[in-house]
Amino acid sequence: MPAGPVKRSRSLTVEKAVLKAAEKDRLQALYVTGLILGLRPGELLALSWSNLDLEKGTLKVTQPLKREHDRLSLGETTTASSRRTLTMPTKVVSALRAHKTAQAAERLKAAAWTDEDLVFCNAIGG
């Protein structure tokens, strides 16, 4: 039995605060996915819909977004272990489904849409 009062983990408190703050954000699913699955920023930004299976609840990490010579591009993962398939908890799947619906509405409103199959894109698909 530990001596003294048990302290709550500070990181869980911060995670909850970030998720709460992101509730009204256009990219809420990015924060949910990143925090819960522990994805790197470059992996999140390179994530494509074709790498998700929302029915099975799986996500394949295949490539990161990289900055090369002041330009962003999709690159190769640096190691074989960086390429992986993750099982998504229900909270992540729900957030991504809601995001997909919102993105479809953005696509309809956009004067021009750049279809790069990106999950987390700007308001015109890029």
Buried (B, 14 or more C-beta within 10 A) or exposed (E): EEEEEEEEEEEEEEBEEEBEEBEEEBBBBBBBBBBBBEBEEBBBBBBBEEBBEBEEBBBBBBBBBBEEEEEEEBBEBEEEEBEEEBEBEEEBBBBBEEBBEBBEEBBEEEEEBEEEEBBBBEEEBE
